[in-house]
Amino acid sequence: MSGPGRFPVAVRHIDARDESRARTFPCEIWTPEGAPGALPLAVYSHHSFGSRMAATFLCTHLASHGYAVAALDHSETIVPELERKPGESAAKSEARMQALVAARVPDLQFLLDTVLAMPGVAIDSTRIAAVGHSFGGWTVLAAPEVDPRIRAVVAMAPAGSANPRPGIIRAPLTFDWRRDVPTLFVAAENDVSIPLEHIRELYDRAPAPKRLVVLPRADHMHFLDNVEEQHEAVRAMTFPPQLAWMQAEMRPIAQLISGEEAHTLLRDVILAHLNGAGLQGES
């Protein structure tokens, strides 16, 4: 079991301007203080309409073991045109969702470009991983098709199945990577939003080398900070009709594993995967 690494973690905030799309992205970068040489890099992609700070439990842990870690707020959180609109027509909603999907991988590539160009942070460009949750999981599975810099992937409860549940973003994956990208899929046993069978479908289609780990007695929020609070907040939300099934099917958090149990397992398996893929943070 991997506890915190030996490096203190420094956290830096920047606002990075993408002039080509006229967008300014809030970014967070975690770095291991005193780690020698050029650092391996893990970029984190959050769930739809989430936050770059969604999984600080993981970003901080990887940094303490010698990784630079970077995350941004994706386009749908900063571009007014991509926000949900009350009363919008089905056609406008579909067009907005297509634009949201189209922005995701370019967002991640922009984050990579930004961190690699940052002064004062030495990154080994041959040791880059992409880690994502939910729609962020889809993002990191789509990115290797167009960005050869990504050498390893961790997809936590990723979207992208052929037949998503009602109201869940539909975004197919082709896995046309044309090179070996060691990939870790992590599913939650009791995930209502993206069920285990949907993760198995993606896993079966993904190229080797690959591995699937299942969090026992866990749901979709177990991959985030403040699991108990987040899970019960979702259960208390008022959903549109197409998502009403989610609230009805989610178990109370008391029937699931604790956030700390889930986080311990995630820290261990993700760090082991990245190290085993040759990124090797802390020696």
N, C-alpha and C positions, 0 to 999 in steps of 0.2 A: 504494500500500500504506500503510495507516494504522499508524504506530507508536503508542507511548503518547502520550496527550494531554498538554497543558501543565499540568494541575492535579494537585497532590499529592492522594492519596486518603486520607480519614479513614474508619475503620471503627468502627461502633458496634453493640454487642449490647444487645438488650432482651428481656425476657420479657413478652409481651403477653397479657393475660387476656381471653378471650372469655366474658363472663359468661352470654351467652345459651345457650352450649353447655357451660359449665363446663370449658373447656379453656384451658391456658396454652401459648402457642406461643413457642418460642425463635425470635428474628428477628435478622437481620443487615442493617445498612444501610450502604451505601457512598456517600460524598458527596464531591464535588470541592471541596477547600478553596480559598476565594477566588473561586469562580465567581460572577459578578454576577447579581442578580435572582432571580426564582423559577425553580426548576429543572424540567426535564422529568424524568419518573419512568419507570423500567423495573422491573416486578416479575418475579421469576424463579420458575418452578415446576419442582421437581426430579422425577426419575423415581420410580416406585413404590418405597416403602421406602428412598428415598434420603435426601439431606441438603440443607439450605439452602446448604451449603458445597461442593456438588458441582461447580460451575463458577466458581470464583473467578477463573480466568483471564479469563473474559468479564465478570463483574461489575466487577472492578477496572478493566478496560480501558474499559468504558463510562463509569465514574465519572471516569476521568482525562480523558475528552473532554466533561465537563460534565453528565453525567446523575447524578441520584440513582438508586440501585439498591437494591432491597429483596428479601429472600427469607426464607421461614420453613420450618420443618420441618412438613410436612403431617401431617394428623390420624393417618394410619396409623403414623407413627413415635412418636407421643406418647400415643395412646389404647390401653390394653391390650386392649380388646375388638376392636380392628382388627388385632391382631398375628396372624401365622400360628400355628395351633394344631396340634401334632403329633397325628396320628390323628383329626382332625375329620372328620365325615361330609361327603359331597358337598353335602348340603342346607345345613349350617352354613357350609361354605366359600363357597357361592354367596351366602348371606345376608350374610356378612361382606364379600365383595367388592362387593356392591351398596351396602352402607353406606360402604365406602371411596370408591367412585365418587361417591356422593351428597355426600360431605364436601368434595370437591376444589374446586369453584368457590366455595362459601362460604368455604373457607380463603383463597382468593385475594382475595375481596372483603373479608374481615376484614383482610388485610394492607394492602390499599389504604386502608381506613378508618383503620387504625392510623398509617400513614405520613402521611396527609393531616392528621391531628390532632396530630402530634408537634410540640412546641415546639422552636424553634431550627432547623427545616428548612423553608424556604419552597419549596413545590411548586406548579407551575403545573398546576392540575387539568384544563386543556384539552390537556395534552401528556403523555398516559400510554400506555405500551406494556406488553404482556405477552409474556414470553419463556419458553419451556418446552422440556423435553427428554423424549421418550418419553411416559410417562403425563402428565408435565408439559406436553408438546406437545398432548396431548388436552385438558388443562385450559385452556390458553390459547386453543384453538379453540372450546371450549364456552362460555367466559366472555362473549364479546361478545353472546351471545343475551340475557343477563340483566343485563349491566352496561354502560350506555352510556358510561361514563367511559373505556373502553379504545378508543384511537384507532388503534393499530397492533399487529400480532401477528408474532412469530417462532416458528415451530413446528419444532423440530429432531427429526427421526425420530419424528414423533408417532404415538401409538396412535390407534385409532378406525376402522380399516378394517372393512368389512362381514364379512370372513372372516379374522380373525386366526389366527395359527399356534397349535397346541395349547398350552395353558397360559398364553397371553398374554391379558391382561384384555380382555374384550369390552365395549365401551362405544361405542355408535353416536353419530355426529355428524349434526346436521341442517343446520348453517350458516344458520339462520334469523336473520340478523343485522339485516336491515332498514335497513342503512346501509352506506356504504363504509368498509371497514377494510383498509387496505393490509397484505397478508399475505405473509411470506416463509416458504416451506417449504424446509427443508434436509434432504436425504436422504444416507445413506452408501451408496456403490455396492455394498459387500459386506456390508451389514447382514443378519445372520442372523435376529435377533429380529423386526425390522420391515422386511421387504424393500422394495426400491425400488419394485416394482410396487404395493405397498400405499400408499406415499406418493403415487404418481401417481394412484391412485384418489381419494384425498382431495383432491389438487390439482385434479383435473378437476371435482369437485363443489363446490369452494369458490367463492364469488363473487369477481369482480374488484373492485379491482386485486390481482393476485397474481403471485408469481414463484417458480420452483423452481430451486434450486441443488443440485448433487450433489457430495459430497466423493468424489474418486476414491480407490480402494483403501482404503476406510475401513469400519469396523464400528461397532456401536452404542456402544461405549465411547469413541469418538473425540470425543464431545461433552463429555467430563468432564475434570476435572483428572487428572494422573497416568495418562495413557492406557495406557502400556505395562504398568504394574503392575495397573491395573484389568482390562485385557483378559485378561492371563494368569491373574489370579485367578479370573475367571469360567470360563476354560477348565479350571481345576483343581478347580472346585467339584463336589460330588456333587449331581446334580439328581434330583427326583422323576421317575418314568417319563414323565409327560406332557411333560417338558422335555428328555428325553435327546437329542433331535435337535439341540439348541443346541450342546452340547459336541462332538458328532460333526461338525458343519458349520463351526464357527468355525475360521478360519485362524490359524496362529501369527502373532504380531505382527510377526515379521521379514518376513512376506510382504505387510505393509500399510504405509501411510505412517506416518511418525512422528507422535507427539502434537503436536510443535511445528509441523509442516507443517499439520496439521488446524486447530490453534488459530489460526495466522496467517490462514488462509482464513476461518475463522468470525468472527474479530474484524473483518476487513475487510468482509465482506458484510453482517454484522448491523449494524454501525455505519452503513454506507452506506444500508441499508434504513430504519433509524430516522430518520436525517437526511433522507432523501428523502421520508419520510412526513410531514415537517413538524415533527418533534419538535425537531430542531436543537439538539444539545448545545453543544459548543464552537463558537464562531463563527469 
